[in-house]
């Protein structure tokens, strides 16, 4: 007997990525949530004087769940900020429902956006002398960030 794949559209959708509607709704939610963070003062000591960047929102295909990727400015107290936002997610969902007209407002799940850290790490690797050496560049063409000599 041979192996068979389950038939259905779920495999096709998973490979395809988010729909245009998901992307449009997610961007609208991201914009409005950013406005809420700048205009509304959430009464929580953990969020006092913290500027929060909402970098991305990903919605589930049925639009019932939304993962909100945030980063506090400067990256300070990341875990504390995520926990505080989790405590206030029902309040934030209610505020969003006043601003965005959807049949169902998605449940919000806050996650730390680690792309900033990852992009910095990749940039450091690409600018290293070892990578430049592999590319055949002369050491005089390199930025003077590392003065050690690799052998």
Secondary structure as UniProt FT lines:
FT   HELIX           10..16
FT   HELIX           20..39
FT   HELIX           45..47
FT   TURN            48..49
FT   STRAND          52..59
FT   TURN            61..62
FT   STRAND          65..72
FT   HELIX           73..75
FT   TURN            76..77
FT   HELIX           78..87
FT   HELIX           89..99
FT   STRAND          107..112
FT   HELIX           115..126
FT   HELIX           129..135
FT   HELIX           139..141
FT   TURN            144..145
//
